[in-house]
């Protein structure tokens, strides 16, 4: 069995939960340290010593080495598992979706969720561009998933785990996934694969 790691994560953060999902799926032992972004626990000297960027998640490997950035952490933890294809093209396609998730998906949907559900901001204080950007990201996903059950290789990979973390919480941002039936069905499929309780009604 692998040596246990320590995960510093915020349970309201999809980026943090990605790491948890991977560990749980691979039966990788870990210790979870709840670290609140809202309470500024990512800005303490001790936390910044691990990750100067001041973001969750961060993991400490068994030898004390810190590793940050959710998708980099997932790739490290899942190396050699079925979650990372061995075929070069399939592996590159997973990376393609991981990059897009952080640059095209997360900055819209995750930010909208954070401002609306966690900071409880009224609509007039939220960037009006976030909703159409979120819908555009879901349109990309809907088109891709209309012809397949998973994002890459016709099976669960890190691409699915990365994208499901915030997509399943889209209703918290007032987004009804019923408008994107292929995405909604995919969310339910990945939740089942990961052993998660259904989040989208």
PLY file of the C-alpha trace (Angstrom):
ply
format ascii 1.0
element vertex 201
property float x
property float y
property float z
element edge 200
property int vertex1
property int vertex2
end_header
0.00 0.00 0.00
1.20 3.52 -0.79
2.40 5.72 2.03
-0.29 8.12 3.26
-0.28 11.69 2.05
-1.72 14.79 3.70
-4.26 16.82 1.73
-4.82 20.44 2.66
-8.16 21.18 1.05
-11.40 23.11 1.36
-14.48 20.87 1.18
-16.32 23.57 -0.77
-13.59 23.62 -3.42
-14.01 21.41 -6.46
-10.28 21.65 -7.06
-9.69 20.17 -3.60
-12.33 17.50 -4.06
-10.72 16.31 -7.30
-7.74 15.13 -5.28
-9.99 13.40 -2.76
-11.94 11.70 -5.56
-8.73 10.30 -7.06
-7.45 9.03 -3.71
-10.78 7.40 -2.90
-11.04 5.79 -6.34
-7.50 4.38 -6.11
-7.78 3.45 -2.42
-4.86 5.76 -1.73
-4.54 6.49 2.02
-4.59 10.14 3.04
-5.17 12.55 5.88
-7.50 15.45 5.12
-6.79 18.84 6.72
-9.73 21.19 6.24
-8.36 24.55 5.13
-10.90 27.32 4.63
-10.38 29.79 1.83
-13.09 32.11 3.16
-11.44 32.19 6.61
-8.12 33.01 4.89
-6.46 29.87 6.25
-4.56 29.67 2.95
-2.83 32.97 3.84
-1.12 31.90 7.04
2.69 31.77 7.11
2.60 28.00 7.63
0.40 27.45 4.58
2.34 29.89 2.39
5.50 28.00 3.27
3.95 24.98 1.53
2.39 26.90 -1.35
3.46 30.52 -1.85
0.53 30.98 -4.24
-1.84 30.56 -1.29
-4.29 28.17 -2.93
-5.81 24.81 -2.09
-5.29 22.00 -2.66
-1.79 21.24 -1.52
-0.55 17.78 -0.63
2.39 16.74 1.44
3.95 13.53 0.23
5.17 10.96 2.73
8.66 12.51 2.70
7.24 16.00 3.33
7.52 17.28 -0.23
4.66 19.69 -1.04
2.83 19.57 -4.36
0.23 22.11 -5.47
-2.20 22.63 -8.38
-5.07 20.16 -8.47
-4.46 18.69 -11.90
-0.73 18.24 -11.29
-1.56 16.49 -8.02
-4.07 14.20 -9.74
-1.57 13.28 -12.43
1.07 12.44 -9.83
-1.28 10.33 -7.71
-2.84 8.50 -10.66
0.37 7.75 -12.55
0.36 4.10 -13.64
-3.37 3.66 -12.97
-6.26 3.23 -15.40
-7.17 6.89 -14.82
-4.23 7.89 -17.02
-4.19 6.21 -20.45
-0.93 4.61 -21.55
-1.64 5.32 -25.22
0.20 8.52 -26.16
-2.69 10.15 -28.01
-5.29 9.25 -25.38
-2.96 10.58 -22.67
-2.55 13.82 -24.63
-6.33 14.10 -24.97
-6.69 13.79 -21.20
-4.14 16.59 -20.84
-6.06 18.64 -23.39
-9.19 18.50 -21.23
-7.23 19.12 -18.02
-5.78 22.32 -19.49
-9.19 23.42 -20.78
-10.81 22.70 -17.43
-8.47 25.13 -15.71
-8.57 27.83 -18.39
-12.02 27.56 -19.97
-14.27 25.87 -17.42
-13.13 26.52 -13.86
-12.66 30.31 -14.24
-16.34 30.59 -15.20
-18.36 27.94 -13.36
-16.25 27.69 -10.22
-15.99 31.46 -9.82
-19.74 31.89 -10.32
-20.43 29.20 -7.70
-18.01 30.84 -5.27
-19.51 34.32 -5.56
-23.12 33.18 -5.57
-23.19 30.24 -3.18
-20.31 30.92 -0.80
-19.89 34.69 -0.71
-23.68 35.12 -1.08
-23.27 38.11 -3.37
-26.39 39.63 -4.94
-26.64 39.39 -8.70
-25.66 43.01 -9.32
-22.30 42.45 -7.57
-21.37 39.42 -9.71
-19.53 39.81 -13.00
-22.33 39.50 -15.61
-19.94 37.72 -18.00
-19.61 34.68 -15.72
-23.00 33.15 -16.55
-22.65 33.24 -20.36
-19.07 31.96 -20.06
-20.34 29.10 -17.88
-23.05 28.30 -20.39
-20.51 28.36 -23.20
-18.33 25.85 -21.34
-21.33 23.58 -20.83
-22.14 23.87 -24.53
-18.64 22.59 -25.37
-19.13 19.66 -23.01
-22.61 18.90 -24.33
-21.36 18.74 -27.92
-18.51 16.43 -26.97
-20.62 14.14 -24.78
-23.49 13.87 -27.24
-21.48 11.18 -29.04
-19.78 9.45 -26.12
-20.14 8.40 -22.49
-16.75 9.64 -21.24
-14.40 12.40 -22.33
-11.51 10.17 -23.42
-10.92 6.49 -24.18
-14.53 5.42 -23.53
-13.82 5.01 -19.80
-13.27 7.00 -16.64
-10.09 9.08 -16.73
-8.72 12.13 -14.98
-10.47 14.24 -17.62
-13.84 13.19 -16.23
-12.80 13.68 -12.61
-11.42 17.14 -13.30
-14.53 18.28 -15.12
-17.16 16.73 -12.88
-15.97 18.41 -9.68
-17.49 21.79 -10.43
-19.99 20.75 -13.12
-21.99 18.71 -10.62
-22.26 21.81 -8.42
-23.47 24.08 -11.23
-26.97 24.24 -9.64
-25.35 26.16 -6.77
-24.72 28.91 -9.31
-28.33 28.83 -10.50
-27.51 26.75 -13.59
-30.07 24.08 -14.44
-28.22 21.19 -16.05
-31.48 19.94 -17.56
-30.61 22.30 -20.43
-27.60 20.08 -21.17
-28.97 16.50 -21.07
-25.77 14.77 -22.19
-23.80 16.63 -19.51
-26.40 15.81 -16.89
-26.34 12.10 -17.78
-22.53 12.15 -17.75
-22.50 13.74 -14.27
-24.71 10.93 -12.97
-22.46 8.34 -14.64
-19.28 9.76 -13.11
-20.89 10.12 -9.69
-21.74 6.41 -9.87
-18.23 5.51 -11.02
-16.73 7.47 -8.11
-19.25 6.23 -5.55
-20.60 9.73 -4.89
-24.07 10.64 -3.75
-26.05 12.29 -6.51
-25.68 16.06 -6.37
-27.84 16.97 -9.36
-31.51 16.15 -8.81
0 1
1 2
2 3
3 4
4 5
5 6
6 7
7 8
8 9
9 10
10 11
11 12
12 13
13 14
14 15
15 16
16 17
17 18
18 19
19 20
20 21
21 22
22 23
23 24
24 25
25 26
26 27
27 28
28 29
29 30
30 31
31 32
32 33
33 34
34 35
35 36
36 37
37 38
38 39
39 40
40 41
41 42
42 43
43 44
44 45
45 46
46 47
47 48
48 49
49 50
50 51
51 52
52 53
53 54
54 55
55 56
56 57
57 58
58 59
59 60
60 61
61 62
62 63
63 64
64 65
65 66
66 67
67 68
68 69
69 70
70 71
71 72
72 73
73 74
74 75
75 76
76 77
77 78
78 79
79 80
80 81
81 82
82 83
83 84
84 85
85 86
86 87
87 88
88 89
89 90
90 91
91 92
92 93
93 94
94 95
95 96
96 97
97 98
98 99
99 100
100 101
101 102
102 103
103 104
104 105
105 106
106 107
107 108
108 109
109 110
110 111
111 112
112 113
113 114
114 115
115 116
116 117
117 118
118 119
119 120
120 121
121 122
122 123
123 124
124 125
125 126
126 127
127 128
128 129
129 130
130 131
131 132
132 133
133 134
134 135
135 136
136 137
137 138
138 139
139 140
140 141
141 142
142 143
143 144
144 145
145 146
146 147
147 148
148 149
149 150
150 151
151 152
152 153
153 154
154 155
155 156
156 157
157 158
158 159
159 160
160 161
161 162
162 163
163 164
164 165
165 166
166 167
167 168
168 169
169 170
170 171
171 172
172 173
173 174
174 175
175 176
176 177
177 178
178 179
179 180
180 181
181 182
182 183
183 184
184 185
185 186
186 187
187 188
188 189
189 190
190 191
191 192
192 193
193 194
194 195
195 196
196 197
197 198
198 199
199 200
